[in-house]
Amino acid sequence: MDYYLSVATFGALNVILALGLNLISGFCGQVSLGHAAFYGLGAYAAALCSVAGLPFPVAVVAGMLVAGIFGIVVGIAALRVREDFLAIVTMGVGFLFLGVVRKQQWLGAEMGIAKIPSPLDKWGYALLAIGAAVALVLLSLHVRRSWMGRAFGAVAQDEDAARSIGIDVAGYKIAAFFIGTAAAGLAGGIYAHMTQIIVPDAFNFIQSITILAMVVIGGIGSTLGVVAGAVLLTLMPEMFRFINDYKLLVYGTLLLAVMRFSPEGVAGLVRRLARTAQARGGRRPA
């Protein structure tokens, strides 16, 4: 039972991470290749707060805020760059984060931070992570249908056109980065307390690519598709153990296959199959 609870918890954390990136890249069209850095920022900030004696809820909220504030900084930087250059900037953020935590002794350097207080049992963390994931799903669905979601969509389609009709492009870009990175910080705070130890390699570039793969394979811009992608890529390494040794190869192959055969990911494939079934069902026999 402990194993299944652990898989469910990590699956929920991956859903939170993927939905946060989807809000940045899928909703607002801002490319990000360093999402794991914000995951790590939330984990380290929450861990330091707990080690210092702050209550668990305060530590997790602190992790969210730290990640969100750094997200605002990246969002401001994103105002001057687009597309490929933005991808390079966010990738650099990820490498900068790793470079800093690996050299700072007060952050544990390569050994990370251990003996993090853990106030909940496995059931508690599973319920907390799943509840947070469900809340983020509902938030994403609401944002998609709201005026904010329509503004995000306009920014993603054409920034100049959005600006010409009075949309605050800069404000919405920064808002997208804040919400998306704060979600990553939430996942990091839960992760740190659940595992009771964090090390830099848990938040490396491969983790960023894994989160991106969840979004793209699920269907970038689709909330439920991204949830499916996160669950799929959580279960695959558990069902097929060899994948753990070839993650980049497997995920790269999956991304190429999705881009070639179903650019809209799992969500687009499901929609096409539904339309095909509906069309066939609507035909009348001669």
Long-range contacts (C-beta under 8 A, 24 or more apart in sequence): 2-122, 5-122, 5-123, 5-125, 5-126, 6-122, 7-234, 7-235, 7-238, 8-126, 8-129, 8-130, 9-122, 9-125, 9-126, 9-129, 9-130, 9-194, 10-234, 11-230, 11-231, 11-234, 11-235, 12-126, 12-129, 12-130, 12-132, 12-133, 13-129, 13-133, 13-187, 13-190, 13-191, 14-211, 14-214, 14-230, 14-231, 14-233, 14-234, 15-133, 15-136, 15-137, 15-226, 15-227, 15-230, 15-231, 16-129, 16-132, 16-133, 16-136, 16-183, 16-184, 16-186, 16-187, 17-183, 17-184, 17-187, 17-211, 17-214, 17-230, 18-211, 18-214, 18-215, 18-218, 18-226, 18-227, 18-229, 18-230, 19-133, 19-136, 19-137, 19-140, 19-183, 19-223, 19-226, 19-227, 19-230, 20-136, 20-179, 20-180, 20-181, 20-182, 20-183, 20-184, 20-187, 21-180, 21-184, 21-211, 21-212, 21-214, 21-215, 22-140, 22-180, 22-215, 22-220, 22-221, 22-222, 22-223, 22-226, 23-140, 23-143, 23-152, 23-176, 23-179, 23-180, 23-183, 24-176, 24-177, 24-180, 24-181, 25-212, 25-215, 25-220, 26-215, 26-220, 26-221, 26-222, 26-226, 27-143, 27-144, 27-149, 27-152, 27-153, 27-156, 27-176, 27-221, 28-152, 28-155, 28-156, 28-172, 28-173, 28-176, 29-152, 29-155, 29-156, 29-157, 30-75, 30-78, 30-86, 30-156, 30-173, 30-176, 30-177, 31-83, 31-84, 31-86, 31-87, 31-90, 32-74, 32-86, 32-87, 32-90, 32-180, 32-212, 33-87, 33-90, 33-91, 33-94, 33-205, 33-208, 33-209, 33-212, 34-74, 34-90, 34-91, 34-92, 34-93, 34-94, 34-95, 34-97, 34-205, 34-208, 35-90, 35-94, 35-180, 35-181, 35-184, 35-208, 35-211, 35-212, 36-94, 36-184, 36-203, 36-204, 36-205, 36-207, 36-208, 36-211, 37-70, 37-93, 37-94, 37-96, 37-97, 37-98, 37-203, 37-208, 38-67, 38-70, 38-71, 38-180, 38-181, 38-184, 38-185, 38-188, 39-67, 39-184, 39-185, 39-187, 39-188, 39-191, 39-203, 39-207, 39-211, 40-97, 40-98, 40-101, 40-188, 40-198, 40-200, 40-202, 40-203, 41-66, 41-67, 41-70, 41-97, 41-181, 41-184, 41-185, 41-188, 42-66, 42-67, 42-184, 42-185, 42-186, 42-187, 42-188, 42-189, 42-192, 43-188, 43-189, 43-191, 43-192, 43-198, 43-202, 43-203, 44-101, 44-107, 44-113, 44-188, 44-192, 44-198, 45-185, 45-188, 45-189, 46-185, 46-188, 46-189, 46-192, 46-193, 47-113, 47-116, 47-192, 47-193, 47-198, 48-107, 48-113, 50-116, 50-117, 50-192, 50-193, 51-113, 51-115, 51-116, 51-117, 56-117, 56-119, 56-120, 56-193, 59-189, 59-193, 60-186, 60-189, 60-190, 60-193, 61-189, 62-189, 63-185, 63-186, 63-188, 63-189, 63-192, 64-182, 64-183, 64-185, 64-186, 64-189, 65-182, 65-185, 66-185, 67-181, 67-182, 67-184, 67-185, 67-186, 67-188, 68-178, 68-179, 68-181, 68-182, 68-185, 69-178, 70-181, 71-177, 71-178, 71-180, 71-181, 71-182, 72-174, 72-177, 72-178, 74-177, 74-181, 75-173, 75-174, 75-175, 75-176, 75-177, 75-178, 76-174, 78-173, 78-177, 79-170, 79-173, 79-174, 82-159, 91-205, 91-208, 94-203, 94-204, 94-205, 94-208, 95-205, 97-203, 98-200, 98-203, 98-204, 101-200, 102-200, 108-199, 110-199, 110-200, 111-199, 112-197, 112-198, 112-199, 112-200, 112-202, 113-192, 113-197, 113-198, 114-196, 114-197, 115-196, 115-197, 116-192, 116-193, 116-195, 116-196, 116-197, 116-198, 117-193, 117-196, 118-193, 118-194, 118-196, 119-193, 120-193, 120-194, 125-190, 125-193, 125-194, 128-190, 129-187, 129-190, 129-194, 132-186, 132-187, 132-190, 133-227, 136-183, 137-223, 137-224, 137-227, 140-223, 141-223, 144-223, 148-172, 148-175, 152-176, 206-247, 206-248, 209-248, 209-251, 210-247, 210-251, 213-251, 213-254, 213-255, 216-255, 216-258, 216-259, 216-265, 217-254, 217-255, 217-258, 217-265, 217-266, 218-265, 218-266, 218-267, 219-264, 219-265, 219-266, 219-267, 219-268, 220-264, 220-265, 222-264, 222-265, 222-267, 222-268, 224-267, 225-264, 225-265, 225-266, 225-267, 225-268, 225-270, 226-267, 228-266, 228-267, 229-265, 229-266, 232-266
